[in-house]
Amino acid sequence: QVQVVESGGGLVQAGGSLRLSCAASGRTFSSYTMGWFRQAPGKEHEFVAAISWSGGRTYIADSVKGRFTISRDNAKNTVYLQMNSLKPEDTAVYYCAARRGTSATLIEEYDYWGQGTQVTVSS
Protein backbone atom coordinates (compact mmCIF):
# COMPACT_ATOMS: atom_id res chain seq x y z
CA GLN A 1 0.00 0.00 0.00
CA VAL A 2 1.12 3.54 -0.75
CA GLN A 3 0.18 6.79 0.92
CA VAL A 4 0.74 10.02 -0.95
CA VAL A 5 0.80 13.63 0.22
CA GLU A 6 0.84 16.61 -2.13
CA SER A 7 2.44 19.97 -1.44
CA GLY A 8 3.50 23.09 -3.28
CA GLY A 9 0.18 24.58 -4.27
CA GLY A 10 -0.62 28.24 -3.83
CA LEU A 11 -1.62 31.47 -5.49
CA VAL A 12 0.32 32.63 -8.53
CA GLN A 13 -0.18 35.21 -11.24
CA ALA A 14 -0.82 34.18 -14.81
CA GLY A 15 2.44 33.39 -16.55
CA GLY A 16 4.06 32.28 -13.34
CA SER A 17 5.34 28.88 -12.24
CA LEU A 18 4.79 26.41 -9.45
CA ARG A 19 6.26 23.04 -8.65
CA LEU A 20 4.06 20.50 -6.96
CA SER A 21 5.54 17.65 -5.00
CA CYS A 22 4.03 14.33 -4.06
CA ALA A 23 5.74 12.42 -1.28
CA ALA A 24 4.90 8.74 -1.05
CA SER A 25 5.35 6.26 1.73
CA GLY A 26 6.28 2.63 1.27
CA ARG A 27 9.37 0.78 0.18
CA THR A 28 7.82 -0.20 -3.16
CA PHE A 29 7.34 3.34 -4.46
CA SER A 30 9.64 2.67 -7.38
CA SER A 31 7.27 -0.01 -8.67
CA TYR A 32 4.30 2.35 -8.95
CA THR A 33 3.15 4.44 -11.85
CA MET A 34 2.40 7.95 -10.58
CA GLY A 35 -0.12 10.39 -11.96
CA TRP A 36 -1.42 13.90 -11.47
CA PHE A 37 -5.04 14.85 -11.90
CA ARG A 38 -6.89 18.07 -11.26
CA GLN A 39 -10.42 19.14 -10.52
CA ALA A 40 -11.65 22.65 -11.16
CA PRO A 41 -14.79 23.97 -9.44
CA GLY A 42 -17.89 22.44 -10.97
CA LYS A 43 -15.90 20.16 -13.26
CA GLU A 44 -14.91 16.52 -13.26
CA HIS A 45 -11.44 15.24 -12.54
CA GLU A 46 -9.07 15.76 -15.45
CA PHE A 47 -5.92 13.82 -16.23
CA VAL A 48 -2.82 16.03 -16.23
CA ALA A 49 0.27 13.83 -16.37
CA ALA A 50 1.66 10.39 -15.58
CA ILE A 51 5.09 8.85 -15.26
CA SER A 52 6.17 5.23 -15.42
CA TRP A 53 7.81 3.48 -12.49
CA SER A 54 11.28 4.04 -13.91
CA GLY A 55 10.61 7.58 -15.08
CA GLY A 56 11.41 6.52 -18.59
CA ARG A 57 7.97 7.27 -19.96
CA THR A 58 5.83 10.30 -19.37
CA TYR A 59 2.36 11.24 -20.54
CA ILE A 60 1.11 14.80 -20.62
CA ALA A 61 -2.41 15.99 -21.33
CA ASP A 62 -2.81 18.11 -24.43
CA SER A 63 -4.20 20.97 -22.35
CA VAL A 64 -0.89 21.40 -20.53
CA LYS A 65 1.61 20.00 -23.02
CA GLY A 66 4.58 22.27 -23.46
CA ARG A 67 3.93 23.96 -20.12
CA PHE A 68 3.90 21.15 -17.54
CA THR A 69 6.45 18.41 -16.97
CA ILE A 70 6.39 15.41 -14.65
CA SER A 71 9.40 13.80 -13.06
CA ARG A 72 10.22 11.50 -10.17
CA ASP A 73 13.04 10.76 -7.78
CA ASN A 74 12.70 7.19 -6.57
CA ALA A 75 15.48 7.67 -4.03
CA LYS A 76 13.31 10.32 -2.37
CA ASN A 77 9.96 8.61 -2.98
CA THR A 78 8.77 11.81 -4.62
CA VAL A 79 7.13 12.78 -7.87
CA TYR A 80 7.02 16.35 -9.15
CA LEU A 81 4.83 18.40 -11.42
CA GLN A 82 6.57 21.48 -12.78
CA MET A 83 4.01 23.97 -14.02
CA ASN A 84 5.14 26.89 -16.14
CA SER A 85 3.28 29.60 -18.03
CA LEU A 86 0.29 29.10 -15.79
CA LYS A 87 -3.11 30.26 -16.96
CA PRO A 88 -6.26 31.09 -14.98
CA GLU A 89 -7.86 27.94 -16.42
CA ASP A 90 -5.21 25.88 -14.60
CA THR A 91 -6.89 26.83 -11.34
CA ALA A 92 -7.93 23.59 -9.64
CA VAL A 93 -7.21 21.18 -6.84
CA TYR A 94 -4.34 19.00 -7.97
CA TYR A 95 -4.23 15.38 -6.87
CA CYS A 96 -1.41 12.89 -6.88
CA ALA A 97 -2.25 9.23 -7.47
CA ALA A 98 -0.46 5.90 -7.60
CA ARG A 99 -1.11 2.58 -9.28
CA ARG A 100 0.68 -0.67 -9.90
CA GLY A 101 1.24 -1.50 -13.53
CA THR A 102 1.72 0.53 -16.65
CA SER A 103 0.97 4.20 -17.01
CA ALA A 104 -2.67 5.16 -17.24
CA THR A 105 -4.72 8.26 -17.85
CA LEU A 106 -8.08 7.25 -16.40
CA ILE A 107 -8.97 8.13 -12.85
CA GLU A 108 -10.47 4.71 -12.15
CA GLU A 109 -7.18 3.03 -12.95
CA TYR A 110 -5.45 4.57 -9.94
CA ASP A 111 -5.60 2.95 -6.53
CA TYR A 112 -4.16 5.46 -4.08
CA TRP A 113 -4.89 9.16 -3.83
CA GLY A 114 -3.70 12.15 -1.88
CA GLN A 115 -5.87 14.85 -0.37
CA GLY A 116 -5.01 17.38 -3.04
CA THR A 117 -3.35 20.79 -3.11
CA GLN A 118 -5.01 23.97 -4.32
CA VAL A 119 -3.52 25.89 -7.21
CA THR A 120 -5.01 29.29 -7.97
CA VAL A 121 -3.87 31.32 -10.95
CA SER A 122 -4.94 34.96 -11.00
CA SER A 123 -5.34 36.93 -14.19
Protein Blocks (a to p, Z undefined) as FASTA:
>chain_A
ZZdddehiacddehiacddddddedjklmmpccddddddehiacddfbdcdfkopaccdd
fklgokaccdddfklopacdddehiafklgccddddddedjddfbfklpfbdcebjaddd
dZZ
